[in-house]
Structure formats: C-alpha cells, structure tokens
C-alpha cells in the first residue's frame, strides 16, 4: 500500500497593534509580513501546496485557539509551519519568552500573552512528523530556562525545527516604513522565492536559514536555528525544472536586486550543546577555504578539492590554526569522516564541536569547479594557512615555494668555493701548487654558476606568486582555454603533443578564445603538458578563469577545473 502524500499546512500569526499597553509600540511589519509570506508559500512557480491559515491582530485567546486546532488536527503525514511576527518579551521573574497579542499588557504577561510553555505543550502532543517554527520577534532566541541556556531549546525535538530572527537578548528589527515587511521576513520570503540555494529541486530548512543568515550578517541581528539533527533536509519551497518555469524564475531573480544566490561555502558548526551556527567563510581563488570559528577556536583551513574527495569516502586532511596573530601560525591536522548521507564531517578538538559540509554543497562545489569557476576572494587574509594548504595539495606549488633548501645549497656552494680559493692561495704562497685544489676551485665555480642563477630565479618567482596570493582584489576573466605549445622557431603544435622525446628549448602556454589571446611561460607545467595530463588531456576548449590582469608584463594564474596553473614569468603577449 502506498503511503499517503505529505500534506503542507501553515499557521501565520501577526500582531502589530497593541491598544491596551502604551509601552508596546505599534509595528509596521506584521500586517505586511503575513500576506508576503502567504504569497511566497503558495507561489505557482516555487511554492509547495501549502494550506495557509492567518491570524492577524488576534487576542491571546484567539491565537491559542487557532494553535490548538492547528496542532491537534495534524496527522503524521503533515508538515506544519508555525510563523509569528510581532513583539516578543521575556518575563523578568522566570526569563521565559512570551509572544504578544492584541490584548497583551506588559504588567500581566502570563494572563494576556501566549506563553512559550503553551506552545511547547501543543508541539509535544502533536502527531505531525515535521514541525517548523519561525519566530520574527525580539528575544526570539531566548531559552526557556531561567538563567539562559540553549536558544529555543524547549521547542526542539524529533522532527522539530526552530528558526529565530535574533539571538538571546537581541532585538529584532521592524519594517522601516509602512507597507514594507520586516527585514528578517523579507529575506525569508526572498529565500523561498528565488534566493536560497536548492538541492535536488527543493529549498530545505537548512538552506533557507543559511540564506537569511548571510543576508543579515553584519547588521547586528543574528538569526539562529535549532534542530533535532545537523541537516534540516525538510522541503520548504521548490525550484522548478521545466523550461517555462525555469525562465520565469530567472526573470524573477533578475528583477529582484541581490536575490541571485551565490555558492554557499559555509559549513554547519554544531556546538557541544547542539546549537547550529554558520561561521563566516573566506574563499581564496586557488580553492582554499578558511572558516573563522567562534570563541577563539581559531581558523579552520581546507581545500575545496579535499572536501570533494572526502565526500567520495576518502579521508582528507584539514588544518586548524589556533593562533594566527602577528604571523604566528601553529596548525594542527584534522582528518575528515564521511556520513552515510555523503556529508563530510570534521570533529574539532576539545569541546569545539563539529564542522559539516552537506552532500548537496559538495555537489555544488564539484559543478562549479567543472565550469572553471570559484567565488572571488574578497579579502584573502590567511596567507600562511593558504600556503600550507596549497603545499599539501598542489605539487607544482610545493616545488615553486620550496626555496629554503635552494638558498642553503647556493650558500654552501659559495662557501665551498671560497674555501677552495683560500686553500689554493695558501698553497701557492707556500710554493707547492696543488692540482687537487685547482680542481676543487673549478668544480665549485661550475656549481656556483649552475646553482645560483637557478636559485635566484626560483626565489624571485616564489616571491611574485606569494605577492599574487596576497592581493586584496584580483580581476577574474572567464575564457575558453585552447592550450598549444609555441616555439620561437616552429609553428604552434595543437594538443596532444606528437613528439615527447626531445622537449623544446623554450615553451609558452597560449590561451586563446574568440576575443583574446594570452601567452605565458610554461616552465612549471611543461612535463604535465607533454604527458597529456589534466588539464592538457582534452582536445576541445575548456572553461578556465584568468586570475589577475590579462595584460602584457603582468603576473597571472590560470584556474582550471583540474587545479591551478602557476606562472613562471610575466605575460609575454595579450591581444
């Protein structure tokens, strides 16, 4: 027998008028929040088949009556959404959260407002498998226990998801003008419609929270989410796949300023208390991610490709630097684990909790990499961590930046030559010319001539690449790469290279498309090219991105779906 289809039911409650208490200011947002959210839920393109009930400016008795019918009539196949927009207050005596109603008086919160415990009792007795509670009010993240605790803890349980517009003790902003929704609900609605990142055709609770959190980041209002698991794979809206609907969605996104969703790089940080937060992520153009952990836990650094490999079941490393101030960087290595759902999990040492990237995020990372793209680095600050991650992941970069041994060898060679010359001089002064000393001088002179220029050049290139990594802003130019080898005395040879026995004396990588042609030295990648290794193993042009200014005399790097192509000199030609 087939299981009945899921039924979507929503109860939207808003209160903006409080005539019985002059201390409660009138709110502009709730009267606008409810119709905006209703329209988003029932949208013909992105909405699910929600059955929506609204209560605007109801008394505490009317709200409780509507809530009781809403929860008691639910079956196990229902997915419920309870939404509240209005004033939220905490009782001075017990610290509990109260949702204000039309008849609320601050002097009698227990008798005229909706108590947190009343809602909790209704939720606990409800038969629905999935309940989502969204609170857009002041102090909505306040715990239900005296003295603080985990935000919205008493609401949470199996199949329960609680999203709050602010943290404990924080105010929640109202609409700035009449006719506008409150900021939190405005972002929530936009996330349902076209902003939040979708996975498998649906926008989940977790993705919706991530989007709203990102939109409010830096405003002083910190949304929170509490769930019975780390994932929140509960559908809230859909992303249509049919071409007419897809076209309509693209048009809507174009009309909505800033609504187009960027690639979400942030993991889920779960604290030992079960609180889920999304720490800030810094993206570097090379594929390195830096996660700023809270409570002085440090900087977590990992490569995008390591996350993708870890999602396939491989154990991959990451680095945690507890002190990155004043150039001090003391990393510890962490190892990934893969969950049955394909998520990648890192366990932080001590009581740091866990970091988790979902399988949907990893799929998005891989698709973005296949297109030759990655989010631009706005402020790449963790230079030491970036270099450490790249050395572990990229053998070419490791070879370029391994200059310490080269300098040591060069110095030893110079010292040895000096000692040999001194020995020859002393021997000559004593009138006993030594053929061995003369031979030593010749050998060390030859070594110096061979080693020192190569060492100096490699140190110079390493310094230029390090400078490139630290630039605060870099232009990124998408192109189609058709790689060829160009020799000074022969016409270009198109891939694959037919002759590998005698490598040419001078090689340049030429990137060409319909509008541009860029030629750069290929010293570090010539062996990779001649052997036909990625990204030089295809005959058709592939999408890449030029990182840096694509002009003659500039230093640029090339980002491909298979990794970075590091420069060994300036651009020779750009037309």
NORMO-V126808 format. One line per field, one symbol per residue. ss: DSSP state (h for helix, s for strand, l for the rest). phi: phi as a letter, one per 30 degrees, with the letter a starting at -180 (. if undefined). burial: b if it has 16 or more other ideal C-beta (glycine too) atoms within 10 Angstrom, else e. A space follows every 10 residues. Layout:
ss = ???
phi = ???
burial = ???
//
This chain:
ss = llllllssss ssssllllll lllllllllh hhhhhhhhhh hlllllllls sssssslllh hhhhhhhhhh hhlllllsss sssssllsss llllllsssl lllllhhhhh hhlsshhhhh hhhhllllls ssssssllll llllllllll llhhhlllls ssssllllll llllllllll llhhhhhhhh hhhhhlllsl lssshhhhhh hhhhhhllll lllsssslll llllssssll llhhhhhhhh hhhhhlllll lllllllsss lllllsslls sssllllsss ssllllllss ssshhhhhhh hlllllssss slllhhhlll ssssslssll lllsssslll lllsssslhh hhhhhhhhhh llllllllll llhhhhhhhh hhhlhhhhhh hllhhhhhhh hhhhhhhhhh hhhhhhhhhl llllhhhhhh hhhhhhhhhh hhhhhhhhhh hhhhhhhhhh lllllsssss sllsssllll llssllllll lllllllsss ssllllssss slhhhhhhhh llllllllll lsssssslll llllllssss llssslllll ssssl
phi = .ddeddccbb ccbbbccbdc bddcddcdde dcdddddddd dcedccdcdd cccbbchcdd dddddddddd ddddcdcdcc bcbbbldcbc dddciddbcd cdcdbddbdd cbbddedddd ddddcddddb bccbccadhd dddcbdijkd ehddddadic bbccdacdic dcddddbdjc ddeddddddd dddacddcbh ibccedddde dddddcdjci ccdbbbbdbc cidcdcabcd cddddddddd dddddcdidd ddddcddccc dedjdcbbdd ccccddjdcb cddchhdjcc bacedddddd dcjddbcbbb cdbcchidbc dbcccdbcde didcbccddi cdjbcbcddd dddddddddd dibaedddbd cddddddddd ddccdddddd cdcddddddd dddddddddd dddddddddd icdcdddddd dddddddddd dddddddddd dddddddddc ddbbdbcdbc ccdbcccdcb ddcdedddbc dbdddbbbdc cbbdcbbbcb dbedcddddd didecccbcd ebdbbdcjdd bdiccbbccc dckdcddcld ddabb
burial = eeeeeeebbb bbbbbbbbee beebeebbbb bbbbebbbeb bbbebbbbeb ebebbbbbbb eebbebbeeb beebeeebbb bbbbbbbbbb beebbbbbbb bbbbbbeebe ebbbbbebbb ebbeebebbb bbbbbbbbbb bbbbeeeeeb bbbbbbbebb bbbbbbbbeb ebbbbeeeee bbbbbbbbbb bbbbbbbbbe ebbbbbbbbb bbbbbbeeee bbbbbbbeeb bbbbbbbbbb eeeeeeeebe eebeeeeebe beebbbbbbb beeebbbbee bbbbbbbbbb bebeeebbbb bbbbbbbbbb beeeebbbbb beebeeeebe beebebebee ebbbbbebee ebbbbbbbbb bbebbbeebe ebbbbebeeb bbebbbbbbb ebbbebbeeb bebeebeeeb eebeebbeeb eebbeeeeee eeeeeebeeb beebeebbee bbeebeebbe bbebbeebbe eeebeeeebb bbbbbbeeee eeeebebeee eeebeebbbb bbbeeeebbb bbbbbbebbb eeeebbeeee ebbbbbbbeb eeebbbbbbb bbbbbbbbee beebe
//
